[in-house]
Amino acid sequence: MNILSIKHDLEADAIYILLNDTPYSYGKSLGDERHIDYGEDGEVRGVELLCVSDGVITDDLPNRAEIERALDDRGIKVYA
C-alpha cells in the first residue's frame, strides 16, 4: 500500500498519513499519540500521529517502512 497523501499541521504538532481513500468506519488508539483509522472494508485508511516534534514511535504501525520514510523526509525523528 502506498501513501496517498500527508497532512502535516505544524501548529497542532500532528501529521495524518492517508493510505486508503475508502470512507472512514472506525478508529483504534495505540496510546495517546498514535491512532489508526480503518475504512468500511476493514483495511487501514490512515494514521494520525500527535506530538510529532518530539519524535514518533513506529512500533505496531501499519506500512511502517513507508511511514518512517515519510517522517524522515519531513525531518521528524523516528523511534523504532
N, C-alpha and C positions, 0 to 999 in steps of 0.2 A: 504494500500500500504506500502510495506517495503522499506527500504533504500537498494539500490543495491550496492552503493559504495560512498566513501567520499574521496575527494582530498583536502588536507589542504596544501596550499602553504604559508609557513611562511614568505618568502621573500616578496611576494606580499600582505601579510596580508589578504588572501582571502581563502574561502572554497567553494567547489562545492559539492552539495549533489545530487547524481543521484537516482531518484525514479522510472524511467521507461526507458527502453532501446529502445524505438521507435525512429526513426530518428527525428532530430530537424526540426521544422516547423517555429516557431516564438517565440519571447520573449516579456515579459511585465516587465516594470520597476515599482518597488514600492518605488521609490525615488532613491537617488544617490548610495545607498549601498546595495540594495536588488533587485534581478532580478529573474524572474520566466521564465523558458523555457518550451515550450509546444511541444508535438510531433505531428506528422501528424494526429493522431487520436483525437487531441484536449485535451488530458489528460496532466497533469503536467509531464514533463520529468525530470526537475531538478531545483535546487535552487542555485543561486550564491549569496554569501554574501561577502561583502568587508569591510575592516577596522575592522576585527573581534577582534583584540586585544583590541579594545575599548568597546567590548560587542556588542550584536546583539538584535535588537528589533524583536520579533517574531510575533507581531500582524499581521494578514492577511496572514501569511504564510500557504501554504497547508501542511498537515501532521505535524502540529505544535508540537504535543507531541513527535513524533519520532525525529523531528529535534532538539527540546530542549534537549532530552536525548543525542543525538549525540554530540551536542555542549558542554553539561555538561561533557561528557566523555573526551573531549579534553581540559577541563579547560577554556572554553570560557564562559564569563558571559552572561546571558540571561536577557533581559528586556522584560517583558510581558505587 
